[in-house]
């Protein structure tokens, strides 16, 4: 139930059913149901699913999103809670990660999200930093700490090290004491090394994985490799993780009979406990937000284009107050 006076309409981005560019419209402010919180969105992020939606993908999910309203993109954001439910009280500064495949979308001035997908953020953390860290930071923690269980002295290789997930994985693996080899576009060498990488290799080099490489973790952010092709570069007990496991479904049965393993990486939702862990990891200095560019809501198409541009450095964000 809303606890403060809310405007009846809001500015929102929508993807028209006929396709084409994103549009900015006046839309009704959504009403939270039981188990949901209404949030005044301050900053939202662009994710690959958003760009794919604009390109006509995720048809089944988009059909579901449209039942709740015209906003069909955006699932990670930060802002001010405008209603109360459970551990979230109106007026709190919060970060949210709406469930990827079924949750409400958030490229608008107001959005609802399941209460279990929100956490309070400290006053010394900006909305932009919280948003930039949310999904990609959570994923890096899962890869480094939960799937690969990296310990000091181990070796990590990050393919696609300049984007959000890649940069955070480099940062966290280095914080855990690993020796990190980072692979990205040649023009991103300085940026990637600044994240803590020990060795840089340009992705244009052939091959980028060398004959003597033996890594405890290989993270393939662009999802261009396979477990079979990477197996010989893994140390015994090492793990290959793709950002899109659906591109390498045969890797998982292969890994069941191998001393090397393939990790399943598909984060569809989160919990307050995971978000709290993310905030604590950032507060410790082990994760630092990386932001490539910030746009206003009216420039959302340009933001999508920037996300899809090879060589970006970190996250692409939408500031709801920019240009207002």
N, C-alpha and C positions, 0 to 999 in steps of 0.2 A: 504494500500500500504506500503510495507516495505521501511524504511527510512535509513537503514544502510546495508552494505554488509553482507549478510548472507551466511553461508556455504550451499552447495547444499544438503548434507546429514547429518544425525544425528544418534546417538545411540538411540535405542528405544526398549522397551519391547513389545513383542507380544505374544498372546496365539494362538498356531497353530490350524487351523480348525480341525485337526485330534485329538486334545486333548493332555493331558499330561502336562509337565512342561512348564513354561514360557520360552521364548527364547529372547536373545538380538540380534538384527539385525541392519544393516545399512538401514535407511529408508529416503525418501525425506523429507526435512524440509517442513512442511505444509505452504500453502499460505493463509493468511487471506482474507476473503471476506468482502464486505461492512457490517459494524456492528460488525466486529470481530477485535481482536488484536492478533498479534503474540507475544508470551512471551518466553524468554529464561528461561526455568524452572531451578530453583535452588534446590528447595525441593518440593516433592510431598508426599501425604499421602496414606496409605492403608486403604480401607474401606471394609465393609462387602460385598458390591456388587462386589468388585474386586475379592475377594476370591471365591464368588459364581460363578462368570464368569469363573474363572480357573477350577472350578468343573463342568462346563458344563451348568450352569444356564443362565438366561436372554438371551435366544437364539434369540428372536425377536430383542432386543436392540443391541446385538452383531452384528447381520446381518446389522443393520443400521450403526453401528460404522465402520464396514469394508468397507463400501462404501466410507468413507472419508480417509481410510488408514489402516495400519496394527495395530495401537495402539487401544486396546479395553478396557483398564483398566485405572483407575485414573481419578478423577474429581475434586480434591481439591489440590491446589498447590500455590506456590509463586515464584516470580522471577523478571526479568527485562523486561519491555515492549520493544519489538524490532520494533514495528510499532505504529502509532498513529491513534486514532479514538475517536471522541467525547471528553469525559473528560479525556481520557487516552492519554498521550504523550510518545513518544519513550524515553527511558532512565529512566522512572519512576520505582520505586520499587513497585510491586503490589502483591496483593493476589487475587486469582481467585477461583470461585466455578462454574465449568461448569455444565449446567443443567443435572441432574442425568440421565434421561431416553433418552435424545436425543442429548446432547451436545458432542462436540469433547472430546476425552480422552487425558490423560496428562502424562502417564508414559514414558517420553521421554525427550530428551534434549531441544526440542522446542515443543510448543503446541499453538493452537489457542483457543480462548474462546470468547463468546459474550461480547461485550463492557459492557453491563449492568450487567455482572457477575464479574466485576473487580473493585477494589478500590485501591487507593494509600495507602501504609503503611508508617508510620514514620521511620526515619532513625535509631531510637533507638529500633526498633522492628526487630528482626532477621527473616530471611526467614523461619527458622524452627519453631519459635514461631507462626508466622502468619499462617503457614500451619496447625500446631497442633491445633490452635484455630478455624479454619474456620468453617467447617460444624458442628462439635460437639458444639462449642461455640455458634454459631447461634441457634442451636436447643435448647440448655439450656436456652437461653434468651427467646425463644418462649414459652418453657414449663413454666418457673418460672414467667416471667413478663406478657406474653400475654395470655396464656391459663389459668393458675391457679391464676394469679394476686396476688402472695404471698405478705403479709404484716407482719410487726413485730409481733411476738408472735404466729404466726400460726405454724402448725406442718407439716413437710414434711418427707416422706419416699422414699428413693431411693434404689430400688432393682437393683443390678449390679453396685455398687458405685465405683468400681476401674477402669473401662474403661473410655474412653474419655468423653462420654456424662454423665456418672454417676458422675465422679469426678467434672466436670464443674457444674452440677446441684447442687451438695453438696456445692460447693464454692459459687455459686450465691444465693442459698436459704439462706445460712448463712449470706451473705452480706445483704440480705433483712430483716434480723432480725428473721428468722424462727428458730425453734428448729428442728434439722435434725437427723433422724434415718437412718443410712446407713447399707446396707446389701451387703456383698461380701464374698469371700473366707476368711477363718480364717487367712491365711498367709498374707493377705492384710490389716489387722486391723490397723497397724501403719500408713500405707500410707493413708488409708481412713480417719482416725482421723486427720491426718495432713492437709487434705483438708477442715477441719472445722466441721466435724460431731460431734454431741453431744453424740450420742449413737451408738455403733456398735453391729451388730448381725451377726454371721457367717451364711452363707447360708445353711450350713449343719444342723443347728438347726431345729427342727420340733416342732411346726410350727414357721416360721420366723415372721409371723404376729400374734400378741397376741390378746386374747379376748378383752382386754380393749383398744386396739389401736383405735384412732380416728384422722385420718390425713386430712389435708386440701388438700394435694396433695400426691398421690402415683404414682411414675414413675417406670414403669416396663421395664428396659432396655433389659433384656434377652427375653422379650415377652413370659413368661411362665405362666402368670396369666390371669385372665379375669375380666371384670367389675363385673359380677355376683359374682365371688368368692371374690372380694375385697370390694364390696359395703358396707358390714357391718363394715369395718375398716375405712370408710370415714366419716368425720364430715358432718353435713348438709351443702350442697353447695360445698362439697369437690369434687375433680376431680381425676379420674383414667386415666392415660396416658400410653399407650403401645408404645414401639418403633416400633412395627409392628402391626398397627391396623387391617391389613388383617387377623391376627390370631384370632380376636375377633369381627367379624362383627356383631354378635348378641348383643354386648354390647351397641352399639349406639342407636338402637331403645329402648332397656331397659332403657337407661339413659334419654330418652325423657320424660318418665313418672315417673321419680325419682327425689328426692331432691338432689341426688348425680349425678355427671356428668361424662361423658367419653370424653376425649379430643382426637381430631384427629391429629396425629403427622406424617406428611409425607411432608418433605421439598424437593421439586423437583428442585427449583431454588432459586436465591437470587437477590438482587438489590444493587446498590452502597450505597443506604441509609442504608440498613440492615448491610452491611459490615462496613460502617462508625460507626454505632452504636456498632458493635462488637469491633472495634478498640478502641472506646471511653470507653467501659466497661472494656476492658483490661487495658487501661491507668489509669483508676480510681483505679485499684487494686482489683476490684470485681471478675475478672477472671485471673487466672495464668496458663500459658501453662503447660500441663503435657505430658511428652514424655517418653514412655517406652523404645524404642530402635530405632536406626537409622542404615540403611543399604545403601550400594552403589547400583547403578542400576544393576550391575552384580549379586547381591545377592537378586534379587527381589523375587525369590521363597522362600528363607529363611525368607524374610520379610512377605510374605503371610502366611507362616507356623506360624510365631510368632504371627501374628494377630489372627489366629485361635486357639491359645493356651489359655486355661482358666487361669485366674489369672494374665493376663498382667496388667500393671499399666499405663494407659494413651495411647497415640497415638503411632503408628508405622509409621516411616517416611522413605522416600528414598531421600538421598542426592545425587544429580546428579554429584557432583564433588568428592565424596568419592571414592577412589581407582582409580581415573583417572590419 
